[in-house]
């Protein structure tokens, strides 16, 4: 197989659990929805669920660094 360096799908390079990654992304989107509705406590709950599954979700890390939303 010939691929340009950035065109090889992640699924072929890494043996990730795609179901788990999907769940993490869903929790993140739910948390963003709660933030948009100004329901910060519920957003914190979703972010806590993300941290139980991973400590390296870039969106979660970025949002947790905001002053208003710090955990």
C-alpha positions as CSV (number, residue, x, y, z in Angstrom):
1,X,0.0,0.0,0.0
2,X,1.3,3.4,-0.9
3,X,-0.1,6.2,1.2
4,X,1.0,9.8,1.7
5,X,2.0,10.3,5.4
6,X,-1.3,12.0,6.5
7,X,-3.7,10.0,4.4
8,X,-3.3,6.6,6.1
9,X,-6.5,6.1,8.2
10,X,-6.0,6.0,12.0
11,X,-7.8,2.7,12.1
12,X,-4.9,1.1,10.2
13,X,-2.2,2.7,12.3
14,X,-3.6,2.4,15.8
15,X,-5.5,-0.4,17.5
16,X,-7.9,1.9,19.3
17,X,-11.3,0.9,20.8
18,X,-13.5,2.9,18.5
19,X,-16.6,2.3,20.6
20,X,-14.9,3.8,23.6
21,X,-13.7,6.8,21.6
22,X,-17.2,7.4,20.3
23,X,-18.6,7.3,23.9
24,X,-16.0,9.9,25.0
25,X,-16.9,12.1,22.1
26,X,-20.6,11.8,22.9
27,X,-19.9,12.8,26.5
28,X,-17.9,15.8,25.3
29,X,-20.7,16.9,23.0
30,X,-23.3,16.6,25.8
31,X,-21.0,18.6,28.1
32,X,-20.7,21.3,25.4
33,X,-24.5,21.4,25.1
34,X,-24.9,21.8,28.9
35,X,-22.3,24.6,28.8
36,X,-24.4,26.3,26.1
37,X,-27.4,26.0,28.3
38,X,-25.4,27.4,31.2
39,X,-25.9,24.2,33.2
40,X,-22.3,24.0,34.4
41,X,-22.9,21.3,37.1
42,X,-24.2,18.9,34.5
43,X,-21.3,19.8,32.2
44,X,-18.9,19.0,35.0
45,X,-20.6,15.6,35.4
46,X,-20.0,14.8,31.7
47,X,-16.4,16.0,31.9
48,X,-15.9,13.7,35.0
49,X,-17.1,10.8,32.9
50,X,-14.6,11.7,30.2
51,X,-11.7,11.8,32.7
52,X,-12.8,8.3,34.0
53,X,-12.2,7.0,30.5
54,X,-9.2,9.1,29.3
55,X,-7.0,11.9,30.5
56,X,-6.0,13.0,27.0
57,X,-9.1,14.4,25.3
58,X,-7.9,17.6,23.8
59,X,-11.4,19.3,23.8
60,X,-12.0,18.5,27.4
61,X,-8.5,19.7,28.4
62,X,-9.0,22.9,26.6
63,X,-12.4,23.6,28.1
64,X,-11.3,22.7,31.6
65,X,-8.5,25.3,31.3
66,X,-11.1,28.1,31.0
67,X,-11.5,30.1,34.1
68,X,-15.3,29.8,34.3
69,X,-15.2,26.0,33.8
70,X,-12.2,24.9,35.8
71,X,-12.8,21.5,37.5
